[in-house]
Amino acid sequence: MDLEKHPQKPVAPAEPAGIRASDADRDRIADILREAMAEGRLTAEEHSERVDAVYRAKTVGELEPLVRDLPAPGGARPTVAPGLQGQEDAAGPGGPAESLVAIFSSSTRRGRWRVGGRTNAFAFFGSVEIDLTEALFGQRLTVINATSVFGSVDIRVPENISLRGGGTGVFGSFEVSTLESADPEAPVVVVNGYSVFGSVDAKPKRGKFIEDLQDRLRKQMRKHLG
């Protein structure tokens, strides 16, 4: 073969937009959306819709349109680089994910505990209960990935935080009672996943509040009134 007449074409690198999105990529976009809502650039409804889309996105290309019309924190244009921003982002917000697994058994997390940035809950012919009403939130955004197969995952949150998300029920149910806090600085819990012949149920627990959040709201009201 005459190589000069038939040069080999170099293999084109993959388009950045087609690269699979990582959890760290999704969390960075969610942070930009949170800041945009706090600044009044997005309504609570718009923020909720875009956050839902963030955690359904499979590729970097699906994330980019969600922040294309928003500035990044600090005023720069937001970018979604396929390369991670260092090892500190590899596990997402709050460090490594916590896992609660119930296989023909039950697993419960409740009481005074520090919530990580991400929790994975898996129930197979069992039940998982996650009670955040007395938990300590070390970060603004908490993501719970819930999977139930012939089992149940029940999630309870305080009434004064934001609860969002959604999933798929196949011969089962997946219900997230959407909740928006009056305080834009309140923690945000996003519940995603699916259930097969099972149930995932996330909703606020009546009468349960984060006390320091209420104190913060009172101070803000006094500041505006005074």
PATI-763037 format. One line per 4 residues: number of its first residue (from 1); their letters; for each residue x, y, z of C-alpha. Coordinates in steps of 0.05 Angstrom, whole numbers, plus 5000, padded with zeros to 4 digits. Layout:
N
NUM> a> X/Y/Z | ... .
This chain:
226
1> mdle> 5000/5000/5000 | 5025/5070/4983 | 5020/5107/5049 | 5034/5174/5017 .
5> khpq> 4972/5167/4973 | 4928/5137/5027 | 4946/5171/5093 | 4910/5146/5154 .
9> kpva> 4860/5194/5184 | 4873/5210/5257 | 4819/5187/5305 | 4779/5247/5327 .
13> paep> 4775/5256/5402 | 4707/5249/5435 | 4666/5312/5436 | 4666/5341/5507 .
17> agir> 4590/5347/5506 | 4584/5272/5495 | 4626/5253/5556 | 4588/5220/5612 .
21> asda> 4573/5268/5669 | 4602/5251/5738 | 4568/5264/5805 | 4617/5320/5816 .
25> drdr> 4596/5352/5750 | 4523/5349/5770 | 4537/5377/5839 | 4575/5437/5811 .
29> iadi> 4517/5454/5765 | 4468/5447/5823 | 4510/5497/5863 | 4506/5547/5805 .
33> lrea> 4430/5539/5803 | 4425/5548/5878 | 4465/5613/5875 | 4422/5638/5817 .
37> maeg> 4358/5627/5857 | 4387/5662/5918 | 4404/5722/5874 | 4334/5724/5844 .
41> rlta> 4355/5701/5775 | 4311/5639/5779 | 4243/5629/5812 | 4234/5571/5860 .
45> eehs> 4195/5533/5806 | 4248/5544/5753 | 4302/5523/5802 | 4265/5459/5820 .
49> ervd> 4255/5441/5747 | 4328/5452/5730 | 4354/5414/5791 | 4310/5355/5771 .
53> avyr> 4340/5357/5702 | 4411/5361/5731 | 4404/5295/5767 | 4372/5261/5707 .
57> aktv> 4428/5284/5660 | 4473/5229/5632 | 4524/5271/5594 | 4561/5337/5601 .
61> gele> 4523/5362/5540 | 4457/5355/5577 | 4483/5396/5635 | 4509/5456/5595 .
65> plvr> 4441/5484/5572 | 4416/5486/5645 | 4466/5541/5663 | 4479/5573/5596 .
69> dlpa> 4439/5636/5614 | 4469/5642/5684 | 4534/5670/5711 | 4578/5625/5753 .
73> pgga> 4591/5646/5825 | 4638/5705/5823 | 4610/5731/5757 | 4646/5686/5707 .
77> rptv> 4610/5646/5654 | 4596/5576/5679 | 4634/5520/5646 | 4625/5445/5652 .
81> apgl> 4694/5416/5642 | 4695/5341/5631 | 4758/5337/5672 | 4747/5338/5747 .
85> qgqe> 4771/5398/5787 | 4816/5356/5830 | 4810/5298/5878 | 4768/5338/5928 .
89> daag> 4709/5337/5879 | 4713/5264/5860 | 4665/5241/5915 | 4617/5300/5908 .
93> pggp> 4595/5347/5964 | 4611/5327/6035 | 4660/5271/6020 | 4645/5198/6004 .
97> aesl> 4574/5173/5999 | 4542/5137/6058 | 4505/5073/6040 | 4444/5043/6075 .
101> vaif> 4429/4972/6051 | 4371/4928/6072 | 4367/4858/6042 | 4314/4816/6075 .
105> ssst> 4325/4862/6134 | 4317/4935/6156 | 4365/4994/6161 | 4351/5058/6198 .
109> rrgr> 4387/5125/6204 | 4356/5175/6253 | 4372/5220/6311 | 4429/5270/6317 .
113> wrvg> 4477/5255/6260 | 4516/5295/6209 | 4488/5286/6139 | 4538/5276/6083 .
117> grtn> 4532/5305/6013 | 4506/5240/5984 | 4471/5178/6012 | 4454/5114/5974 .
121> afaf> 4395/5075/6000 | 4379/5005/5974 | 4323/4960/5997 | 4313/4889/5970 .
125> fgsv> 4257/4852/6006 | 4272/4899/6064 | 4262/4970/6089 | 4306/5031/6096 .
129> eidl> 4286/5090/6139 | 4323/5157/6135 | 4300/5210/6185 | 4333/5278/6175 .
133> teal> 4290/5316/6225 | 4345/5319/6278 | 4405/5314/6231 | 4461/5365/6224 .
137> fgqr> 4471/5390/6152 | 4544/5404/6138 | 4529/5429/6067 | 4472/5462/6030 .
141> ltvi> 4458/5406/5980 | 4444/5333/6001 | 4429/5280/5948 | 4395/5215/5966 .
145> nats> 4395/5160/5913 | 4340/5112/5933 | 4328/5043/5902 | 4273/4996/5925 .
149> vfgs> 4261/4926/5897 | 4204/4890/5932 | 4219/4935/5991 | 4211/5006/6018 .
153> vdir> 4252/5068/6028 | 4221/5121/6073 | 4253/5190/6079 | 4230/5244/6128 .
157> vpen> 4256/5316/6129 | 4243/5378/6172 | 4187/5424/6148 | 4232/5485/6139 .
161> islr> 4281/5458/6087 | 4272/5447/6012 | 4255/5377/5986 | 4259/5361/5912 .
165> gggt> 4270/5304/5864 | 4232/5248/5832 | 4240/5178/5805 | 4206/5120/5770 .
169> gvfg> 4159/5068/5798 | 4153/5002/5760 | 4094/4964/5790 | 4109/5006/5851 .
173> sfev> 4109/5078/5875 | 4160/5134/5878 | 4133/5196/5913 | 4170/5259/5933 .
177> stle> 4127/5313/5967 | 4161/5375/5939 | 4175/5428/5991 | 4206/5497/5983 .
181> sadp> 4235/5533/6043 | 4222/5607/6053 | 4296/5615/6067 | 4341/5612/6004 .
185> eapv> 4398/5591/6050 | 4361/5530/6076 | 4388/5460/6062 | 4363/5426/5999 .
189> vvvn> 4350/5351/5997 | 4343/5319/5928 | 4315/5248/5925 | 4325/5208/5860 .
193> gysv> 4320/5135/5840 | 4268/5082/5825 | 4225/5028/5855 | 4206/4960/5826 .
197> fgsv> 4148/4925/5861 | 4165/4970/5920 | 4159/5041/5946 | 4201/5103/5957 .
201> dakp> 4167/5157/5998 | 4199/5224/6016 | 4161/5278/6053 | 4166/5329/6110 .
205> krgk> 4151/5306/6180 | 4097/5349/6213 | 4120/5392/6271 | 4195/5380/6259 .
209> fied> 4239/5441/6244 | 4312/5459/6243 | 4314/5505/6303 | 4374/5548/6282 .
213> lqdr> 4342/5559/6215 | 4281/5589/6249 | 4327/5634/6290 | 4360/5657/6226 .
217> lrkq> 4293/5673/6194 | 4272/5714/6256 | 4337/5754/6252 | 4325/5767/6178 .
221> mrkh> 4254/5791/6192 | 4278/5837/6248 | 4331/5865/6202 | 4280/5881/6147 .
225> lg> 4229/5910/6195 | 4280/5950/6234 .
